[in-house]
């Protein structure tokens, strides 16, 4: 049976059932792997399952039996594709497994900020509601989403699903195509400038490339409505961290919800750590993709990739 090595079990969770792989080969699982440990661990492997580990000549040259790399993600930026092609090593990723999960998290983060839920939760748990002279309390004003403009950066599979949900909430959806190639007649296409100036909510679902890196800068935030919110579930470097910190401190926008950061895990020097107001800033540790269902679909996709290879 072929030897299969999984290098980064922790990156997909230890709560998943991997018994399906038993029929495919002899599976060796490592919870985590350092780059310098890769050559020895995969030396005799025919198939390697990886997530973030670098796959290049330095790490792969001694793996003489290697024929397949299975990436437990959609992106393959960490894989030297030309080198793998020169060796005849197949590279397979998994697409579409996290769409429902990311869309759900997009709206969960947005509503947490938009309805001032941190404030109201604290108000009740601090015992203040028990002292309230009337049945309600609305010191923090919030608004209906219906009738607002939801702007989307990156109208791919996830972006389109977010657009559909936003429409169901009664929003007018506009989108900015970062590639310039996306033309979806169902929604209004806008320039980046128009998106910034008119949207009440902007959610980012674009890949990271030369066009999108540092797309959102201080000048971008200056053009947004002061009551607007930003949600980034795309890639961290699309938003300039220092500029976002400055924009939030100056109240140029109402708030930001981030699931991705320029550096992950988070840099202790990240200025956003200084913002303690959870009505203004919400950061989650890159979990939008990670519902259990999505992670199980991911591993099932890897299983299919191996079985069909």
C-alpha positions as CSV (number, residue, x, y, z in Angstrom):
1,X,0.0,0.0,0.0
2,X,1.2,3.5,-0.7
3,X,2.7,5.5,2.1
4,X,0.7,8.6,3.0
5,X,2.1,11.3,5.3
6,X,0.0,14.0,6.8
7,X,2.2,16.9,8.1
8,X,-0.2,19.3,9.8
9,X,-3.1,17.5,11.5
10,X,-3.6,20.5,13.9
11,X,-4.3,22.8,11.0
12,X,-7.5,21.0,10.2
13,X,-8.5,19.9,13.7
14,X,-8.1,16.7,15.7
15,X,-11.9,16.2,15.9
16,X,-12.2,14.9,12.4
17,X,-12.7,11.3,11.3
18,X,-9.7,10.2,9.1
19,X,-10.6,6.5,9.1
20,X,-11.5,6.9,5.4
21,X,-7.8,7.1,4.5
22,X,-7.1,3.6,5.9
23,X,-8.3,2.0,2.7
24,X,-6.0,4.2,0.6
25,X,-2.7,3.4,2.2
26,X,-0.4,3.4,5.2
27,X,-1.1,6.8,6.9
28,X,1.3,8.5,9.2
29,X,0.0,11.6,10.9
30,X,2.0,14.4,12.5
31,X,0.2,17.0,14.6
32,X,2.6,19.7,13.3
33,X,5.8,19.9,11.3
34,X,8.6,22.4,11.1
35,X,10.0,23.2,7.7
36,X,13.3,21.6,8.5
37,X,11.6,18.4,9.5
38,X,9.8,17.9,6.2
39,X,12.6,16.1,4.2
40,X,13.0,13.3,6.7
41,X,9.3,12.9,7.4
42,X,8.4,12.5,3.7
43,X,11.5,10.7,2.5
44,X,9.6,7.5,1.7
45,X,6.2,8.9,1.0
46,X,4.2,8.6,-2.2
47,X,1.5,11.0,-1.1
48,X,1.8,14.0,1.2
49,X,-1.1,15.8,2.8
50,X,-0.2,19.4,3.8
51,X,-1.6,22.7,4.6
52,X,0.9,25.6,5.0
53,X,4.2,23.8,4.7
54,X,6.6,24.9,1.9
55,X,6.8,22.4,-0.9
56,X,9.8,23.2,-3.1
57,X,13.1,21.7,-4.2
58,X,14.7,22.1,-0.8
59,X,11.9,20.2,1.0
60,X,11.0,17.7,-1.8
61,X,14.3,16.7,-3.5
62,X,14.9,13.6,-1.3
63,X,11.4,12.3,-1.6
64,X,12.1,10.1,-4.6
65,X,8.8,8.2,-4.4
66,X,6.6,11.2,-4.2
67,X,3.8,11.4,-6.8
68,X,1.0,13.5,-5.2
69,X,0.7,16.5,-3.0
70,X,-2.7,17.1,-1.5
71,X,-3.2,20.6,-0.1
72,X,-5.9,20.9,2.6
73,X,-6.9,24.3,1.3
74,X,-7.9,26.1,-1.9
75,X,-4.8,28.2,-2.3
76,X,-1.5,26.6,-3.3
77,X,0.8,29.6,-2.9
78,X,3.2,27.5,-0.7
79,X,3.8,25.0,-3.5
80,X,6.4,25.4,-6.1
81,X,4.2,24.3,-9.0
82,X,6.9,24.4,-11.7
83,X,9.3,22.3,-9.7
84,X,6.5,19.7,-9.0
85,X,5.7,19.6,-12.7
86,X,9.4,19.0,-13.5
87,X,9.3,16.0,-11.2
88,X,5.9,14.7,-12.4
89,X,4.4,15.3,-9.0
90,X,0.7,16.1,-9.1
91,X,-0.7,18.9,-6.9
92,X,-4.3,18.8,-5.9
93,X,-6.3,21.3,-3.8
94,X,-9.9,21.4,-2.6
95,X,-12.3,24.0,-3.8
96,X,-15.7,25.1,-2.6
97,X,-15.6,23.3,0.8
98,X,-15.9,26.4,3.0
99,X,-18.4,28.6,1.1
100,X,-21.3,28.1,3.5
101,X,-19.0,28.5,6.5
102,X,-17.4,31.7,5.3
103,X,-20.7,33.3,4.4
104,X,-22.2,32.4,7.8
105,X,-19.2,33.9,9.6
106,X,-19.3,37.1,7.4
107,X,-22.8,37.9,8.7
108,X,-22.2,36.7,12.2
109,X,-19.3,39.2,12.6
110,X,-21.2,42.0,10.8
111,X,-24.3,41.8,13.0
112,X,-22.2,41.5,16.2
113,X,-20.9,45.0,15.4
114,X,-23.9,46.4,13.6
115,X,-26.4,45.8,16.4
116,X,-24.0,46.8,19.1
117,X,-24.3,43.3,20.7
118,X,-21.1,43.6,22.8
119,X,-22.7,46.6,24.6
120,X,-26.1,45.0,25.2
121,X,-24.6,41.7,26.3
122,X,-22.4,43.4,28.9
123,X,-25.3,45.7,30.0
124,X,-27.4,42.7,30.9
125,X,-24.6,40.6,32.4
126,X,-23.4,43.5,34.5
127,X,-26.8,43.5,36.2
128,X,-27.8,46.9,34.9
129,X,-31.0,45.6,33.2
130,X,-32.3,44.4,36.6
131,X,-32.2,48.1,37.6
132,X,-33.8,49.5,34.5
133,X,-37.0,51.5,35.2
134,X,-38.6,50.5,31.8
135,X,-38.9,47.3,29.8
136,X,-36.2,48.3,27.3
137,X,-32.9,50.0,26.9
138,X,-31.5,51.5,23.8
139,X,-28.6,53.7,24.7
140,X,-26.6,52.4,21.7
141,X,-28.5,53.2,18.6
142,X,-28.5,50.6,15.8
143,X,-30.2,50.4,12.4
144,X,-31.9,48.0,10.0
145,X,-29.9,46.4,7.3
146,X,-32.8,46.6,4.9
147,X,-32.4,49.3,2.3
148,X,-28.7,49.7,2.8
149,X,-26.0,49.2,0.2
150,X,-23.8,46.1,0.6
151,X,-20.5,46.4,-1.3
152,X,-18.5,43.3,-2.2
153,X,-14.9,43.1,-3.2
154,X,-14.4,39.9,-5.2
155,X,-17.6,38.3,-6.6
156,X,-16.4,34.7,-6.8
157,X,-18.3,31.8,-5.3
158,X,-18.3,33.1,-1.8
159,X,-18.9,36.7,-2.9
160,X,-22.0,35.7,-4.9
161,X,-23.4,33.7,-1.9
162,X,-22.9,36.8,0.4
163,X,-24.6,38.9,-2.3
164,X,-27.6,36.5,-2.3
165,X,-27.9,36.6,1.5
166,X,-27.5,40.4,1.6
167,X,-30.2,40.7,-1.0
168,X,-32.5,38.5,1.2
169,X,-32.0,41.1,4.0
170,X,-33.2,43.8,1.6
171,X,-29.8,45.3,0.6
172,X,-28.9,46.7,-2.7
173,X,-25.7,44.8,-3.7
174,X,-22.9,46.4,-5.7
175,X,-19.5,44.8,-6.4
176,X,-16.0,45.7,-7.4
177,X,-14.2,43.1,-9.6
178,X,-10.5,43.2,-8.7
179,X,-9.6,41.3,-11.9
180,X,-11.8,43.4,-14.1
181,X,-13.1,40.2,-15.7
182,X,-16.1,39.5,-13.5
183,X,-19.4,40.6,-15.1
184,X,-22.5,39.5,-13.1
185,X,-25.7,41.1,-14.5
186,X,-27.6,40.1,-11.4
187,X,-25.7,42.8,-9.4
188,X,-24.4,46.3,-10.2
189,X,-20.7,46.5,-10.9
190,X,-19.0,49.6,-9.5
191,X,-15.6,51.1,-9.6
192,X,-13.5,50.9,-6.4
193,X,-14.1,54.6,-5.8
194,X,-17.9,54.3,-6.1
195,X,-17.9,51.2,-3.8
196,X,-16.0,53.2,-1.1
197,X,-18.2,56.2,-1.4
198,X,-21.6,54.6,-1.5
199,X,-21.5,51.3,0.4
200,X,-22.8,51.0,4.0
201,X,-21.1,47.7,4.3
202,X,-18.0,46.4,2.4
203,X,-17.1,42.7,2.6
204,X,-13.9,41.4,1.1
205,X,-13.8,38.0,-0.5
206,X,-10.9,38.5,-3.0
207,X,-7.7,36.6,-3.3
208,X,-4.3,38.2,-2.5
209,X,-2.4,39.3,-5.5
210,X,-0.5,42.4,-6.8
211,X,-3.8,44.2,-7.4
212,X,-5.4,43.5,-4.0
213,X,-2.4,43.9,-1.7
214,X,-2.9,47.1,0.3
215,X,-6.1,47.8,-1.6
216,X,-7.6,49.4,1.5
217,X,-5.4,52.2,2.8
218,X,-6.0,55.3,4.9
219,X,-7.1,57.2,1.8
220,X,-9.6,54.4,1.1
221,X,-11.1,54.8,4.6
222,X,-11.3,58.5,4.2
223,X,-13.6,58.0,1.2
224,X,-16.0,55.6,3.0
225,X,-19.1,56.7,4.9
226,X,-18.4,57.4,8.6
227,X,-21.3,55.0,9.4
228,X,-19.9,52.2,7.2
229,X,-18.5,48.9,8.3
230,X,-15.7,46.8,6.8
231,X,-15.6,43.0,6.9
232,X,-12.5,41.1,5.7
233,X,-12.7,37.4,5.3
234,X,-10.5,37.4,2.2
235,X,-6.8,37.8,2.9
236,X,-5.2,40.0,5.6
237,X,-2.7,42.0,3.5
238,X,-5.6,43.4,1.4
239,X,-6.2,45.8,4.3
240,X,-3.2,47.9,5.5
241,X,-3.2,47.3,9.3
242,X,-1.6,50.6,10.3
243,X,-4.0,52.6,8.2
244,X,-7.0,50.7,9.5
245,X,-5.9,51.3,13.1
246,X,-5.6,55.0,12.3
247,X,-9.0,55.1,10.6
248,X,-10.7,53.4,13.5
249,X,-9.0,55.7,16.0
250,X,-10.2,58.7,14.0
251,X,-13.7,57.3,13.6
252,X,-13.4,57.5,9.8
253,X,-15.6,54.4,9.7
254,X,-18.0,52.9,12.2
255,X,-16.2,49.6,12.6
256,X,-14.3,46.6,11.2
257,X,-14.6,42.9,11.5
258,X,-11.5,40.9,10.5
259,X,-11.0,37.1,10.3
260,X,-7.7,37.5,8.5
261,X,-4.6,39.6,9.3
262,X,-1.4,40.6,7.6
263,X,0.6,38.2,9.8
264,X,-0.9,35.0,11.3
265,X,-0.7,34.1,14.1
266,X,-1.2,37.8,15.1
267,X,1.9,39.8,15.7
268,X,2.1,41.1,19.3
269,X,3.1,44.5,17.8
270,X,-0.1,44.7,15.8
271,X,-1.6,48.1,16.6
272,X,-5.1,46.7,16.4
273,X,-4.5,45.1,19.8
274,X,-4.7,48.5,21.3
275,X,-8.4,48.9,20.3
276,X,-10.4,47.3,23.2
277,X,-13.8,48.6,22.1
278,X,-15.7,45.5,20.8
279,X,-18.4,47.7,19.3
280,X,-15.8,49.1,16.9
281,X,-13.5,46.2,16.2
282,X,-14.0,42.4,16.1
283,X,-11.1,40.1,15.2
284,X,-11.4,36.3,15.0
285,X,-8.4,34.0,14.5
286,X,-8.9,32.9,10.9
287,X,-11.9,30.7,11.6
288,X,-14.4,31.7,9.0
289,X,-13.6,28.6,7.0
290,X,-13.6,26.3,9.9
291,X,-17.0,25.0,10.8
292,X,-16.8,21.3,11.5
293,X,-18.8,20.5,8.5
294,X,-16.5,22.5,6.2
295,X,-13.4,20.9,7.7
296,X,-15.0,17.4,7.2
297,X,-15.8,18.3,3.6
298,X,-12.3,19.4,3.1
299,X,-10.9,16.0,4.2
300,X,-13.4,14.2,2.1
301,X,-12.2,16.3,-0.8
302,X,-8.6,15.2,-0.1
303,X,-9.8,11.6,0.1
304,X,-11.3,11.9,-3.4
305,X,-8.2,13.5,-4.7
306,X,-6.1,10.6,-3.5
307,X,-8.5,8.0,-4.7
308,X,-8.8,9.5,-8.2
309,X,-5.1,10.0,-8.6
